[in-house]
Every structure is written in structure tokens, then in C-alpha cells.
Amino acid sequence: MGILSRKEAEVPKESEEVKALKAELEKTRVVKEKLKMTVTRVRKECDVLRDVKMTMVKALERATKRARKEEWSRNKFRGALWGSSNELKLRRAERDESRLESMVLEDKLKACQRAKRSLTEQLSRT
């Protein structure tokens, strides 16, 4: 028994401070593990969000490209319509001008016919 009591005497008993530090260390380990799990979860969420962002960016790029093509087509169509519209306006103006000239010529023809009748009447009297 003498040996046993010497060993017991050699091994110091843990003081209250050491016990408190060990308990604090264990709490820190638990917090560390929780933090690790949280960081892992947040990283996974970030990866998912990054993937969603990339998908949205690609979709937005496709939509923008499609919208630009549609706008180009509309502008091309408008240009064609504008050209056709101007051509129609020009044709109408030419038609109106020719109608006006025709009316003026008709009036002159009527005046000539009246003058001819008048001369014919004067000649027949003489």
C-alpha cells in the first residue's frame, strides 16, 4: 500500500481552475463543430445561389439577344413601311398633280370648244 499511496501523492488532483478550463475547452469544441456545420451549410447555399445566378445571367443574355433581334426586325420592317409609305405618298402626289393638270386641260379644251362654236356661228352668219 505504500506504493499506491505514493503514486496518489505524486499525481496531483485537478484543481477547480483546470476543471473549469477543460469544461470551457469542451464548450469551445462544441461551438467550433456547430460553426463548421454552419459554414458548410452557408457554402452550399452560396454554391446553389451562384448556380442560380449563372442560370439567370444566361437566361437574361438569351432574352436580351432575342429582344435585340426582335427590335432589329421591327426597325427593318418600319424602314420598309416608311419607304413604302413615302412611295405611296409620292404616287398620290403625282396622281393628284396629274388630275389637276387634267382638269386644267379639260377647262382649256372646253374654252377652245366654246371659242370654236363661237367662230363657227360667226362664220355661218357671214
C-alpha positions in Angstrom: 0.0 0.0 0.0 2.9 2.2 0.4 3.5 2.3 -3.3 -0.1 3.1 -4.1 -0.2 6.0 -1.7 3.0 7.4 -3.1 1.6 7.4 -6.7 -1.6 9.0 -5.4 0.6 11.6 -3.7 2.6 12.1 -7.0 -0.5 12.6 -9.2 -1.9 16.0 -8.3 -5.6 16.3 -8.1 -7.2 18.5 -10.7 -7.8 21.9 -9.3 -11.1 23.6 -9.8 -9.4 26.0 -12.3 -8.2 23.1 -14.5 -11.7 21.6 -14.4 -13.2 24.9 -15.4 -10.7 25.2 -18.3 -11.5 21.7 -19.5 -15.2 22.4 -19.4 -14.6 25.7 -21.3 -12.5 23.8 -23.9 -15.3 21.3 -24.4 -17.8 24.1 -24.9 -15.4 25.7 -27.4 -15.1 22.4 -29.3 -18.9 22.1 -29.5 -19.2 25.7 -30.7 -16.4 25.0 -33.2 -18.3 22.0 -34.6 -21.5 24.0 -34.8 -19.7 26.8 -36.6 -18.1 24.2 -39.0 -21.6 22.9 -39.8 -22.9 26.4 -40.3 -20.1 27.4 -42.6 -20.5 24.2 -44.6 -24.3 24.9 -44.9 -23.7 28.5 -45.9 -21.1 27.5 -48.5 -23.6 25.0 -50.0 -26.2 27.7 -50.1 -23.7 30.1 -51.7 -22.9 27.4 -54.4 -26.6 27.0 -55.1 -27.1 30.7 -55.3 -24.1 31.0 -57.6 -25.6 28.4 -59.9 -29.0 30.2 -59.8 -27.2 33.4 -60.6 -25.3 31.9 -63.6 -28.6 30.4 -64.9 -30.3 33.8 -64.5 -27.4 35.6 -66.3 -27.5 33.1 -69.2 -31.3 33.4 -69.4 -31.0 37.2 -69.3 -28.4 37.2 -72.0 -30.6 35.0 -74.2 -33.6 37.2 -73.6 -31.6 40.3 -74.4 -30.3 38.8 -77.6 -33.8 37.8 -78.6 -35.1 41.3 -77.8 -32.4 42.9 -79.9 -33.2 40.6 -82.8 -36.9 41.4 -82.5 -36.1 45.2 -82.3 -33.9 44.9 -85.3 -36.6 43.1 -87.2 -39.2 45.7 -86.2 -36.9 48.5 -87.2 -36.2 46.8 -90.5 -40.0 46.4 -91.0 -40.6 50.0 -90.0 -38.0 51.1 -92.5 -39.7 49.1 -95.2 -43.0 50.5 -94.2 -41.6 54.0 -94.1 -40.1 53.5 -97.6 -43.5 52.1 -98.9 -45.3 54.9 -97.2 -43.1 57.6 -98.8 -43.5 55.8 -102.2 -47.3 55.8 -101.7 -47.3 59.5 -100.8 -45.2 60.3 -103.8 -47.6 58.3 -106.1 -50.6 60.1 -104.5 -48.9 63.4 -105.1 -48.2 62.5 -108.7 -51.7 61.3 -109.2 -53.2 64.4 -107.7 -50.9 66.6 -109.8 -51.9 64.7 -113.0 -55.6 65.1 -112.0 -55.0 68.8 -111.6 -53.3 69.0 -114.9 -56.1 67.0 -116.5 -58.7 69.3 -115.0 -56.8 72.4 -116.3 -56.6 70.8 -119.7 -60.3 69.9 -119.7 -61.1 73.5 -118.9 -58.9 74.7 -121.7 -60.5 72.2 -124.1 -63.9 73.4 -123.1 -62.8 77.0 -123.6 -61.4 76.1 -127.0 -64.6 74.3 -128.0 -66.7 77.3 -127.0 -64.4 79.6 -129.0 -64.7 77.2 -131.9 -68.5 77.2 -131.7 -68.5 80.9 -131.4 -66.3 81.2 -134.5 -68.4 78.7 -136.4 -71.5 80.7 -135.6 -69.9 83.9 -136.7 -68.7 82.3 -139.9 -72.1 80.9 -140.6 -73.7 84.4 -140.1 -71.3 85.9 -142.6 
